[in-house]
Amino acid sequence: MTTFMDAFTAERATAAAKPRRPRVPLTVRAARAAARLLPRWAAIRTLVLSVAGLGLLTAAAWTLHLAAGLAVAGVSLLILEALSGGDRR
């Protein structure tokens, strides 16, 4: 009859003998997930530049007059809606 210590040592030896898969760092997993899920850099750049440019035009019109700022903000939102392709499916 084997003792507890013999059984424990034998089980630990078999567990240690199994080859382990190499660990993948969390940052590498996050980068792979981001590459699959996020749009391409050109699309992100276009979005940021469009929103920033229209925002700056709205801010400039807002400093001239309240009505001009509201009008430019409305036109900017319509342009963004057209650029985003809201009706396309």
PyMOL commands that set and color helices and strands:
alter all, ss='L'
color gray80, all
select helices_A, chain A and resi 4-17+26-37+41-64+66-84
alter helices_A, ss='H'
color red, helices_A
deselect
rebuild
show_as cartoon
